[in-house]
């Protein structure tokens, strides 16, 4: 039987209608709506009456100290207890972590693209309606960001190709869920595809200097040393003759091997394949290592999980630990004594999806 009265365990949530016709929770833990609180904090008089610790938990400041939008974070259930049967909703989590706007941050772009790739190729048939909306919204934002930045066109094309392939084979041509929702997805996919087909890489003008051909060979070598996969190096080698010559140098491939694998792994592959001992061809060693161990995934920024309060948050925003008030002083002492990498851990896209029942 539903309970209509105010329960003492109520977290202070209320549901509000979103612009896209859906519903989401609006946090009201501080006695008022979060939006109203952020607006009121714009006045200097109101800022003096607010606890600075509470302010740091729900808001973030810009480089000049101005109050910005609430910090995106999401508390999740990492294990079940006697009182709570943990269940995390993917669509709601993606909203709370503001994944759509995070696409515009170049540090998070590859992380989000990898997550989209995993959702499309492995979890598409198990996504809820809300998660499907978020997936198409993120993909649409990726298309706009690629158009604006003129970069990572291959990632957008790969995601669209995989999505079309999965939709064609999805449940023998019959899709589960709302027919109206899937019609909206189809129209949205056509719009994203139209954006992708109109992307044109703009060539720099004749007055732009220095051109690629004018860059010294030493600078070209340093640029190639900072690429983290063989595809980018091989593509750069096709640009012009100097890059082709530098991309074949053993120092480039040796450094790439040392970036992805440990010295023990490299030595093991060399010992197993006798032909590599006669003449160390680092490009061949790289290919052997790639087939044996796979490539190391590296992202400029990852999601982090707090071991104390089970909050997911973006690393650059800082740690929004949501502990009880009487425990704050004790936790501050612990954080000072213990290293930050022990307080929270970085989460890869594969690990992120393990927290959801998909």
C-alpha positions in Angstrom: 0.0 0.0 0.0 1.5 3.4 -0.9 2.3 5.8 1.9 1.4 9.5 1.2 2.6 10.9 4.5 6.1 12.5 5.0 8.5 9.7 6.0 11.5 10.5 8.3 13.7 8.5 5.9 12.7 10.7 2.9 15.8 12.1 1.3 14.1 15.3 0.2 13.8 14.4 -3.5 11.0 15.7 -5.7 10.3 14.9 -9.4 10.2 17.6 -12.0 9.4 17.5 -15.7 12.3 18.0 -18.1 12.4 19.8 -21.4 12.5 16.6 -23.4 9.2 15.3 -21.8 10.8 13.0 -19.2 11.0 13.2 -15.4 14.0 13.5 -13.1 14.7 14.0 -9.4 15.4 17.5 -8.1 17.5 17.4 -5.0 16.1 19.5 -2.2 18.3 18.4 0.7 19.1 21.9 1.9 15.5 23.1 2.5 14.9 24.5 -0.9 15.5 23.8 -4.6 19.1 23.6 -5.7 18.5 26.1 -8.5 17.1 28.7 -6.1 20.0 28.3 -3.8 22.5 28.9 -6.5 20.7 32.0 -7.7 20.4 33.4 -4.1 24.1 32.8 -3.6 24.9 35.3 -6.3 24.3 38.1 -3.8 27.2 38.9 -1.5 24.8 39.2 1.5 23.5 35.7 1.1 26.9 34.2 0.7 27.9 35.4 4.2 25.0 33.6 5.8 25.8 30.2 4.2 28.0 27.6 5.7 31.1 27.4 3.4 31.3 23.6 3.9 27.8 23.1 2.7 28.5 25.5 -0.2 31.5 23.5 -1.3 29.4 20.3 -1.4 26.7 21.5 -3.8 28.4 24.2 -5.9 31.6 24.9 -7.6 33.3 28.2 -8.4 34.8 29.5 -11.6 38.4 30.8 -12.0 37.3 34.3 -10.8 35.3 33.0 -7.8 31.9 33.3 -9.3 29.2 30.8 -8.4 28.7 28.3 -11.3 26.3 25.4 -11.9 26.0 22.7 -9.2 28.9 20.2 -9.4 27.8 17.0 -11.2 28.1 13.9 -9.0 26.1 10.8 -8.3 26.0 8.5 -5.3 25.7 4.9 -6.3 25.2 1.6 -4.5 28.3 -0.5 -4.6 26.9 -3.4 -2.6 23.6 -4.5 -1.1 22.8 -4.2 2.7 20.0 -5.5 4.9 18.2 -2.2 4.5 18.9 -1.4 0.9 18.8 -3.6 -2.2 21.2 -1.6 -4.3 20.0 -0.6 -7.8 21.6 2.0 -10.0 19.8 3.5 -13.0 22.2 4.2 -15.9 20.0 6.9 -17.5 19.7 8.9 -14.2 23.4 8.5 -13.4 24.4 9.8 -16.8 22.1 12.8 -16.2 23.5 13.6 -12.8 27.1 13.4 -14.1 26.2 15.7 -16.9 27.6 13.5 -19.7 26.0 15.5 -22.5 27.7 18.7 -21.5 30.9 16.8 -20.7 31.3 15.9 -24.3 32.4 19.5 -25.0 35.4 19.1 -22.6 38.4 17.8 -24.6 39.7 16.0 -21.6 36.6 13.8 -21.3 35.8 13.3 -25.0 37.7 10.0 -25.5 36.3 8.6 -22.3 32.8 9.3 -23.3 33.3 8.0 -26.8 34.7 4.7 -25.4 31.6 4.5 -23.1 29.3 5.0 -26.1 31.2 2.3 -28.0 30.7 -0.2 -25.2 27.0 0.7 -24.8 26.3 0.4 -28.6 28.3 -2.8 -29.2 27.5 -4.7 -26.0 24.5 -3.3 -24.1 22.2 -1.7 -26.6 19.5 -4.4 -26.3 19.3 -4.1 -22.5 19.1 -0.3 -22.1 16.1 1.3 -20.6 14.1 4.1 -22.4 15.8 6.8 -20.3 19.3 5.4 -21.0 18.5 5.2 -24.7 17.6 8.9 -24.8 20.8 9.7 -23.0 22.8 7.6 -25.5 21.3 9.4 -28.5 21.7 12.8 -26.8 25.4 12.1 -26.1 25.9 10.9 -29.7 24.3 14.0 -31.1 26.5 16.2 -28.9 29.5 14.3 -30.1 28.5 15.1 -33.7 28.2 18.8 -32.9 31.5 18.8 -31.1 33.3 17.0 -34.0 31.8 19.6 -36.4 33.0 22.5 -34.2 36.5 21.2 -33.5 37.2 19.5 -36.9 38.8 16.6 -35.0 38.0 12.9 -34.2 35.9 12.5 -37.3 36.9 8.8 -37.4 35.4 8.2 -33.9 32.1 9.6 -34.9 32.0 7.6 -38.1 32.9 4.4 -36.1 30.1 5.0 -33.6 27.5 5.6 -36.3 28.5 2.6 -38.2 28.3 0.3 -35.2 24.9 1.8 -34.1 23.4 1.3 -37.6 24.7 -2.3 -37.7 23.3 -3.1 -34.3 19.9 -1.6 -35.1 19.6 -3.6 -38.2 20.3 -6.9 -36.4 18.4 -5.9 -33.2 16.0 -8.7 -32.1 15.3 -10.0 -35.5 14.1 -6.6 -36.7 11.6 -6.0 -33.9 12.6 -3.6 -31.2 11.4 -3.9 -27.6 9.8 -0.9 -25.9 7.7 2.0 -27.0 7.1 2.3 -30.8 6.9 6.1 -30.4 10.3 6.2 -28.6 12.0 4.2 -31.3 10.5 6.4 -34.0 12.1 9.4 -32.2 15.4 7.5 -32.1 15.2 6.8 -35.8 14.6 10.5 -36.6 17.4 11.5 -34.3 19.8 9.1 -35.9 18.9 10.5 -39.3 19.7 14.0 -38.0 23.1 12.8 -36.5 23.9 11.1 -39.8 23.1 14.3 -41.7 25.5 16.2 -39.5 28.2 13.6 -40.0 27.9 13.7 -43.8 28.2 17.5 -43.9 31.4 17.7 -42.0 34.2 19.1 -44.1 37.7 19.6 -42.8 38.6 23.2 -43.5 42.1 23.7 -44.9 44.2 26.5 -43.4 44.6 29.6 -45.5 47.7 30.6 -47.5 48.5 33.3 -45.0 48.7 30.7 -42.1 52.4 30.2 -41.0 54.2 28.0 -40.2 52.7 25.3 -42.4 53.3 21.6 -41.7 56.1 21.5 -44.3 57.9 24.4 -42.6 58.0 22.7 -39.2 61.6 21.5 -38.4 62.2 17.7 -38.4 63.0 17.8 -34.7 59.6 19.2 -33.9 57.9 16.6 -36.1 59.7 13.9 -34.2 58.6 15.2 -30.8 55.0 15.4 -32.1 55.0 11.8 -33.2 56.5 10.7 -29.9 53.4 11.9 -28.2 51.0 9.8 -30.2 49.7 6.8 -28.3 48.7 4.3 -31.0 50.0 2.9 -34.2 47.1 4.1 -36.4 47.8 7.8 -35.7 51.5 7.3 -36.4 50.9 5.5 -39.7 48.3 8.1 -40.7 50.8 10.9 -39.9 53.4 9.2 -42.1 51.1 9.6 -45.1 51.0 13.4 -44.7 54.3 14.1 -46.4 57.8 12.7 -46.9 59.5 14.0 -43.7 56.8 12.6 -41.5 57.0 9.3 -43.4 60.7 9.1 -42.7 60.4 10.0 -39.0 57.5 7.5 -38.5 59.8 4.6 -39.5 62.4 5.5 -36.9 63.0 2.9 -34.2 62.9 5.5 -31.4 59.3 6.2 -32.1 58.2 2.6 -31.9 60.5 1.8 -29.0 58.9 4.6 -26.9 55.5 3.5 -27.9 56.2 0.0 -26.7 57.5 1.3 -23.4 54.4 3.4 -23.0 51.9 0.5 -23.4 53.8 -2.4 -21.7 56.2 -3.1 -18.9 59.9 -4.1 -19.5 59.1 -7.6 -18.3 56.3 -8.0 -21.0 58.6 -6.7 -23.7 61.5 -9.0 -22.7 59.1 -12.0 -22.6 57.9 -11.4 -26.2 61.4 -11.0 -27.4 62.5 -14.2 -25.8 59.6 -16.2 -27.1 60.0 -15.0 -30.7 63.6 -15.9 -31.7 63.5 -13.8 -34.9 63.2 -10.6 -32.8 66.4 -11.4 -31.0 68.6 -11.3 -34.1 67.5 -7.8 -35.1 65.3 -5.7 -32.8 62.7 -4.3 -35.2 60.6 -2.3 -32.7 57.6 -2.0 -35.1 57.4 -5.8 -35.3 57.9 -6.0 -31.5 55.0 -3.6 -31.1 52.7 -5.6 -33.3 53.5 -8.8 -31.3 52.9 -7.1 -28.0 49.6 -5.6 -29.2 48.3 -9.1 -30.3 49.5 -10.7 -27.0 48.6 -8.1 -24.3 46.4 -5.5 -26.0 46.9 -1.7 -25.8 46.9 0.3 -22.6 43.9 2.7 -22.4 44.8 6.2 -21.3 42.4 9.1 -20.8 43.1 12.7 -19.9 40.3 12.6 -17.3 38.3 9.7 -15.8 35.4 9.3 -13.4 36.4 8.7 -9.8 34.7 6.8 -7.1 34.9 7.8 -3.4 35.5 4.9 -1.1 33.9 6.7 1.8 30.6 8.0 0.4 30.3 6.0 -2.9 30.0 9.1 -5.0 31.0 9.2 -8.7 32.5 12.5 -9.8 34.8 14.0 -12.5 38.3 14.3 -11.2 38.8 17.9 -12.3 35.8 19.1 -10.2 37.3 17.8 -6.9 35.9 15.4 -4.3 32.2 16.1 -3.2 32.3 13.8 -0.1 28.7 13.6 1.3 29.5 12.4 4.8 27.3 13.1 7.9 27.9 16.5 9.7 29.3 14.9 12.9 31.8 12.9 10.9 33.2 15.8 8.8 35.9 16.8 11.2 37.1 13.2 11.6 37.1 12.6 7.8 39.1 15.8 7.2 41.8 14.5 9.5 41.8 11.1 7.7 42.0 12.8 4.3 45.1 14.8 5.4 46.8 11.6 6.7 45.9 9.3 3.8 46.9 9.9 0.2 44.1 11.1 -2.2 44.5 8.1 -4.5 43.5 5.8 -1.6 40.4 7.9 -0.7 39.1 7.7 -4.3 39.9 5.5 -7.2 39.8 6.1 -11.0 37.0 4.3 -12.9 37.5 3.1 -16.5 34.4 2.9 -18.8 34.4 -0.9 -18.5 34.3 -0.7 -14.7 31.7 2.1 -14.8 29.2 -0.2 -16.6 29.7 -3.0 -13.9 27.8 -0.9 -11.4 24.5 -1.3 -13.4 22.3 -4.2 -14.1 22.4 -4.3 -17.9 
